Every structure is written in structure tokens, then in C-alpha cells.
């Protein structure tokens, strides 16, 4: 299969058509002669009632596949198609814009309406979404190499994958280190309280003091793990 062609399902009859990516917007079905792309949902190949998860999955798959860096022989055309994919996602991922767009479809305005999203804006949207995906993987405790590998396996450009993987892991570590403040404060508090019992209350309550010390150690270990590892168990 040529990497510049794609399978596009016909929204009218359901047949699958092989078309060039740069001709998709004007292509018609070989079986019923109806337009293959009528609106944003058709471009992303999802149903109109698709949920947020299905929308994100479809966008990520399409955007990574048709990123212009993957098509150096068709760079300009890939840039245009990539921009349209991001344009569709920009509308459908915004609850207000999607509601307005769905109403337009109900009113019979089923054309693919362009909002002239710039290439720079399309790339920013793509990078934001890649960072979101990388964060999801980072908070599953994957390391930088594992995140970058998963992004690359999904079709993300290697250089982009390495950048967002590093950024997402750094962000995760910062967040968990902030969370270390609470157990650290608790560790200090319970340690001081145990010391008060040990030296001020009297020997009858030494066993209580050592129990409090153990509880302080527990919180201290939690704080250290968050600070050093930047992730949860």
C-alpha cells in the first residue's frame, strides 16, 4: 500500500474506497458516486454521536499518520491535509463549537466548513494533544524511554516523541514532588510528637512513642519516594 493513499469508507453506502490523501476532500465513492467527505466526522471517520474518547483516538491516529514529516515526498500536500484534520478536531473537541456544528448539520448545512486554521495553529494543536497523550502515559508511571517508544509506535515523529516524553516525565516529577510536602510535614509532626511522649510523659508510654515513631517513618518514606522517584507505587 502506497503511504500516500488511504482507505476511506463511504458514509452513504459503506463501501471502502482507496483514495489519494490530497484528493480525499473532493473524492466520490466508486460504488454510489456520493462524496466521501461531507463534514468533520467523515474526515476523522467517526460517527456523529462519537464520545470524547473515540474522538481523541481517531484524531491521534489520523494526525500522527498524516503528519507532514512522515511524507517528505508530498510535504506541502500533507501539510494541507494535516491542517484539515486538526481543523476538524478543533471544532469537535470544543463542546460549544461542536453543539453549534451539529445544529448546522441538522439544518442541512452538511458541507465541510473551513475556519482557515493556520499551519502553525494546527501544529500547536497537534503538539498539545501529543503532550496530553504523553502525560497520560507518564502518570501511568512509564519512564521517558517507554513513553517515547509508545508515541513512536503510534506514528509520532521520533524527534517530537522524544521532546514530549521528556517534558511529560519532568512535569509528573514536579507534581509528585509537590505532593511530597504533605507526608513530609506529617513525618516531622509525628516524630516530634513521639519525642514529646518519650521524654516528657514518662517511661510507661514508651511503647506508644515508638508506635508514633513508626508512623512518622512511614510518612517519611512516602515523602522520600515521591521526591526521589517522582512517581507513586
C-alpha positions in Angstrom: 0.0 0.0 0.0 1.4 3.4 -1.0 1.8 5.6 2.1 0.1 8.5 0.3 -3.1 6.6 -0.2 -5.8 5.8 2.3 -8.9 3.7 2.8 -12.0 5.9 3.1 -15.4 4.5 4.0 -18.3 5.9 2.1 -20.8 7.5 4.5 -23.7 6.7 2.1 -23.2 3.0 1.1 -20.4 1.9 3.4 -18.1 0.7 0.7 -14.3 1.2 1.2 -12.5 3.4 -1.4 -8.8 3.8 -1.9 -8.0 7.4 -2.5 -5.0 9.7 -2.5 -4.8 11.8 0.7 -4.6 15.1 -1.2 -7.8 14.2 -3.2 -9.8 13.0 -0.3 -11.8 16.2 0.2 -13.2 16.1 -3.4 -13.3 12.3 -3.8 -16.5 10.4 -4.6 -17.5 6.8 -3.9 -16.6 4.4 -6.7 -19.9 2.5 -6.0 -22.6 5.1 -5.4 -20.8 8.3 -6.6 -21.5 10.2 -3.4 -19.0 12.4 -1.7 -16.7 10.6 0.7 -16.2 13.7 2.9 -19.3 15.7 3.8 -18.2 17.1 7.2 -15.7 16.9 10.0 -17.0 13.5 11.3 -16.4 11.9 7.9 -12.9 13.2 7.7 -12.0 11.7 11.1 -14.0 8.6 10.2 -16.2 8.6 13.3 -19.9 8.6 13.8 -21.7 11.8 14.7 -22.5 10.6 18.2 -18.9 9.6 18.9 -17.8 10.3 22.5 -14.7 12.1 23.7 -12.5 9.0 23.9 -13.4 7.8 20.4 -12.8 11.3 19.1 -9.4 11.6 20.7 -8.4 8.2 19.5 -9.5 8.9 15.9 -7.7 12.3 15.9 -4.5 11.0 17.3 -4.4 8.1 14.8 -5.1 10.4 11.8 -2.9 13.3 12.9 0.1 11.0 13.6 -0.4 9.1 10.3 -0.6 12.2 8.1 1.9 14.4 9.9 3.9 16.1 7.1 7.2 14.9 8.4 6.0 11.3 7.5 5.5 12.3 3.9 8.6 14.2 2.6 7.7 13.5 -1.0 4.3 15.1 -0.5 5.2 17.6 2.2 3.1 20.6 1.1 0.0 18.5 0.3 0.5 16.6 3.6 0.6 19.9 5.4 -2.7 20.9 3.9 -4.4 17.6 4.8 -2.8 17.7 8.3 -4.3 21.2 8.8 -7.8 19.9 7.9 -7.6 17.1 10.3 -6.6 19.5 13.1 -9.4 21.9 12.0 -12.0 19.1 12.3 -10.7 18.2 15.8 -10.5 21.8 16.9 -14.3 22.1 16.3 -15.4 18.7 17.6 -13.3 18.8 20.7 -14.8 22.1 21.8 -18.3 21.4 23.4 -19.7 24.8 22.3 -18.4 24.7 18.8 -19.5 21.0 18.4 -23.0 21.8 19.5 -23.2 24.6 17.0 -21.7 22.5 14.3 -24.1 19.6 15.0 -27.0 22.0 14.7 -25.8 23.2 11.3 -25.7 19.5 10.2 -29.3 19.1 11.4 -30.3 22.2 9.4 -28.9 20.6 6.3 -25.6 22.5 6.2 -23.5 19.4 5.8 -20.6 20.9 4.0 -17.0 20.7 5.4 -16.8 24.3 6.6 -13.2 25.5 6.9 -12.3 28.0 9.6 -8.9 28.6 7.9 -6.8 27.2 10.7 -3.2 28.2 10.0 -0.5 25.6 9.7 1.2 27.0 12.8 -2.1 26.7 14.8 -2.6 23.1 13.5 0.9 22.2 14.7 0.4 23.8 18.1 -2.9 21.8 18.5 -1.1 18.6 17.5 1.8 19.2 20.0 -0.7 20.0 22.7 -2.5 16.7 22.0 0.7 14.7 21.9 1.7 16.3 25.3 -1.7 15.3 26.7 -1.2 11.7 25.5 2.4 11.7 26.9 1.1 12.9 30.3 -1.5 10.1 30.3 1.4 7.6 29.8 3.6 9.4 32.3 1.0 9.3 35.1 0.8 5.5 34.4 4.4 5.6 35.7 6.1 4.9 32.4 9.6 6.3 32.0 10.8 8.6 29.3 12.0 5.9 27.0 8.8 3.9 27.3 6.7 6.9 26.6 8.7 7.9 23.6 8.6 4.3 22.3 4.8 4.2 22.6 4.4 7.5 20.9 6.6 6.4 18.0 4.7 3.1 17.7 1.5 5.2 17.3 3.2 7.0 14.4 4.5 10.1 16.2 7.7 11.6 14.7 10.7 10.4 16.6 12.0 13.8 17.4 8.6 15.0 18.6 8.2 11.8 20.7 11.5 12.4 22.5 10.7 16.0 23.3 7.2 15.5 24.6 8.2 12.3 26.5 10.9 14.3 28.4 8.5 17.2 29.1 5.8 14.9 30.4 8.1 13.0 32.8 9.5 16.2 34.1 6.0 17.5 34.7 5.0 14.3 36.5 8.0 14.5 38.8 7.3 18.1 39.7 3.7 17.3 40.6 4.6 14.3 42.7 7.4 16.3 44.5 4.8 18.9 45.4 2.7 16.1 46.8 5.7 15.1 48.9 5.2 18.2 51.1 2.2 16.7 53.0 3.7 13.4 54.1 7.0 15.2 54.9 5.1 17.6 57.2 3.3 14.7 58.8 6.5 12.8 59.3 8.1 15.8 61.1 4.9 16.3 63.2 4.6 12.7 64.4 8.3 12.4 65.0 8.2 15.5 67.3 5.1 14.2 69.0 6.8 10.8 69.6 9.8 12.6 71.1 7.4 14.6 73.4 5.8 11.3 74.6 9.2 9.7 75.1 10.9 12.4 77.1 8.0 14.3 78.7 5.2 11.8 79.5 7.3 9.1 81.1 8.5 5.5 80.5 5.1 4.0 80.9 4.2 5.3 77.4 7.5 4.4 75.6 5.7 1.8 73.5 3.2 4.5 72.4 6.2 6.7 71.5 7.8 4.0 69.4 4.5 3.4 67.6 4.3 7.1 66.8 7.9 7.0 65.5 7.0 4.1 63.2 4.1 6.1 61.9 6.4 9.1 61.3 8.8 6.8 59.4 6.0 5.6 57.2 5.2 9.2 56.1 8.9 10.0 55.8 9.4 7.1 53.4 6.4 8.2 51.3 7.9 11.7 51.1 11.3 10.4 50.1 9.9 8.1 47.4 7.9 11.0 45.9 10.9 13.3 45.9 13.5 10.8 44.6 11.4 8.7 42.1 8.7 11.3 41.2 6.1 8.6 40.9 3.7 6.5 43.0 3.9 2.8 43.6 
